[in-house]
């Protein structure tokens, strides 16, 4: 099934939809928000169950495709067969609408060749609340504040906020209000940077 629209791109201060090879942008500013979509509770459940399996298969394909184009694959989200595929990309000097359009057009053709069934493709920057998905991210973003969701409770809680202090072997170091925590990377279910927003410049 071919997508109804080749792709979407939303990032920092613009949103854009690639429709029929043309990019339409709106000057919609936002702070700390990544691209999003709305789903019913049932749809949200399908999203969570299907995400890991579909993302794993797409991940292999995208890891072979995006780095040679000059982009880092940050994360993937999917509703499963025939639904939404959302790809988060980055590069050292940041991602703009031209990057999103380029990657979206390339992936649309690639997915057709690879028989990947989807209705909608979104290609986006990771946003100010960028997810940390790789062990190397905790070295790269050392000194930044992070919000963690753990798979196993620590001190009775599965949520933790603190300052990233790097990685050591297969562990992540986070300085919290209760002191330094050393967490196995595999125990982190989800992690996102806490956006730094200077409201005086708004």
N, C-alpha and C positions, 0 to 999 in steps of 0.2 A: 504494500500500500504506500503510495507516495504521500508526502505531507501536504496538507492544504496550503501551508505557507512554508517556504524554504527555511525560515528561522527567525528568531528574535534575538535582540541584543539589548540589555539594559545595563547601565553602568553609571558610576559616580554622579554625573550631572545631566545625563541624557537618557532617554529611552528610545529605542529604534526598532522598527519591524521591517524585515526584508520581505517585500511583497512583490512577486513577479520580477525579481531582479532589481527593484528600486528600493532605496532606503528612505523611510520617512522617519523624521526625528521630532521629538517634542522636548522643549527646554524645561523638563520637569526635574527640579532639584530635590535631592533627598539626602538624608544623613544616616549612614550606618545600615541602610536597608539593602538586602540582596534581592534579586528577582524573586517573585512569588506567584502562586496561583491559589485559587480557592477550590476546595473539594468538600463534598458531603462527608459526614463521619464514616460512612461505609467506604467511600472513595479513599479517605485518608488511611483507613486500615489496609486496603489493597496496596496503596503507595508504600507503606512501611514493609509489608510482607514481600513485595516484589522487588524492592529497591536493591537489596544486596545481591540477589542472583543476577538480575539484569545488569547491574553496574559492574559486576565482576567480569562478565563477558565483554561488555563494552570497554571496560578498562584496559584489557589486553590490546584491543584494536586501537584505542585512542592513544595508548602509550607508544605504540609503533608509529602513529600518524602525526601527532602534534609536535613532539620535540624536533623532528626534522624541519618543521615549518617555523620553528623559533618560539614555540609556546610551551608553557608548563601546564600539564593537566592537574588542576587543583582538586576537583571533585566531580562526581556524576550523580544525578538523581534521575529516577525513572518510575513511571507508574506501571511499567510492565508492557506486555504485548499490545501494540496498537495504540499506545498512549503518548504521554509527554516524555521527552528526553531532554534533560537540562544538563549542559556541560559548562563547567566553570574553568576559565583559562586565565593565565597570567603571563607576564614577561617582565624583565628587569625594570623597564621604564614605564610600565603600566599598560593597560589595554584601553583602546579607544574604539569608536564605532566602526572604523575601517577594519580593525582586527577582527571584531565580532562578525562583520559581514563576510570577510575573507574565509574565516574558519567555518561559518555557517554554510556558505555555498559549497565549500570543499566537502564538508561532512554530509551534506544532502546527497551529493553525487556518490560519495563513498558508501553511504548506507544503502543506496539503491543497488550498487554493485554487490554488496555483501548481504543483500536480502534482509536487512534489518527493518522490521515492520514498526512504523510509528506514524502518529498523526501530526505531532507538533515538535519542533526542535527549537530549543533556546540555547544560545551561546552567550555567556555573560562573564564579566569580571567577578572576582570573588566578593567584592564589596568591602566596606570598612570592617565588618565583622567576619573576616575571612576565616574559614575553617582550617584547622591544623590537622592534616590527614596523614602526614608522614613523620617519621622520627626526626628527619632532618629539619622539619619546620620548627621544631623546638629549639634548635640551635640558631636558625635564621632569625627567629623572632624573640630571642632572649631579651629580657627587659620589658617586654610588652605584657599587659594584663590579659588574662585568659579566663574564660568560663568553661569549666569541665563538667561533663556528665559521665559518671563512672559506672562500670558494669558490676562492681563489687563495692559496697559501702566502706568508707573510711571514717572512723570515729562516728559511725551511725548515720552518715549522710552520703548520698550518691552525687550531690552537686557540690562543686568547689570552685572558688574564685581566688586567683592569686597572680603573682608575677612569674613569668617563665624564666627559669634560671639555667636553661640548657638541657642537654641529654647526657647520660652516662651509660654506655653500653646499651642495653635494651630498656633503660629506665628514663623517665622524664622527671626533672626537678622543678617543683613549683613552690614558691615562697608564699605562704598564706598567713592569715592573722594568727594562726595557731603554731606557726613555725614552718620550717622547711619540710616539704613532703617529697619523698622519692616514690614514684608510681611506675609500675610496669607499664610499658607502652600498650600492651594488650588489654589492660584494665580500663583504658579510656574509651568509652563508647562514642563520645562526641566532644569536640573542643572547638571553641570559636574565640577569636580575639574580641576584646571589649573595645569598641570604637573610642578613639580620642577625638572629642568634638570641642572646638573653641567657639562657643556661642557668641563671643564678642565680635567674631568675623562674619556672623550670619547676617 
